[in-house]
Amino acid sequence: MFDKKDHWQSVYQKKSALDVSWYQRQATLSLELIHRTQITSDESIIDVGGGNSVLVDQLCQEGFTKLAVLDISGNALLSTKKRLGELAKNITWFEEDITQFYATHAYSLWHDRAVFHFLTEKSDKDSYVTALKRALRPGGHLIIAAFAIGGPEKCSGLDVVQYDSEKLTTVLGADFKLLEERNEIHTTPANKKQKFNYFRFIKIL
């Protein structure tokens, strides 16, 4: 039986943060969309699947003080903790499968770059949306980046789901209103091009 945690632990054990295909030197578009929400630096943000992302570094540099990072891989989280040094003590870390995450307080912003598109089973998508609804306050902001239609069909040896706005809105349901969609061509460390779509929603219920 496939074990998601073992898979991602192995990925981050065998590859450095600089070698995985989703590596970014700067989380430029994510940060731009976060700015567009006009969220304040004392509001809470959770970065889902942010185990080795530099987004948390950039948010720290900008003065955001209530940050959480969730990843299924402890190896990925450890890499980022080491990189951040003393700053890591000010961040809440969750080593969990997002489909089983139960938030204990409400967040103002939920960010996910390249996690949701790995959920190919309806049950996992439903569990993700349940966790999302529980974690995000009414009026809270949701930013999801996923492979676009015409983008990769597999990543790290796993099948993925490609999304456009209609497809993602249908999965998320009536609690979320789409405000913005942006496109990005991501260049991997191996110099391959990947089509991403970024979506910004607001939780209306």
CORKARA-V841142 format. One record per backbone hydrogen bond with DSSP energy under -1.0 kcal/mol. NH is the residue of the N-H (numbers start at 1). CO is the residue of the C=O. If there is no record, write none. Layout:
NH CO
NH CO
This chain:
7 3
8 4
9 5
10 6
11 7
12 8
13 9
14 10
15 11
19 16
23 20
28 26
31 27
32 28
33 29
34 30
35 31
36 32
38 35
43 40
45 66
46 109
47 68
48 111
49 70
50 47
50 70
58 54
59 55
60 56
61 57
62 58
63 60
64 59
65 41
68 45
69 92
70 47
71 94
77 73
78 74
79 75
80 76
81 77
82 78
83 79
84 80
85 81
87 84
88 85
89 86
90 87
91 88
92 67
94 69
96 94
100 97
101 98
107 135
108 44
109 44
110 141
111 46
112 143
114 145
118 115
119 116
120 118
125 121
126 122
127 123
128 124
129 125
130 126
131 127
132 128
133 129
134 130
135 131
136 132
137 107
139 203
140 137
141 108
142 201
143 110
144 199
145 112
146 197
148 195
151 148
155 158
158 155
160 153
161 117
163 147
168 164
169 165
170 166
171 167
172 168
173 169
176 173
177 202
179 200
180 200
182 198
184 196
186 194
188 192
191 188
194 186
196 184
197 146
198 182
199 144
200 180
201 142
202 177
203 140
204 175
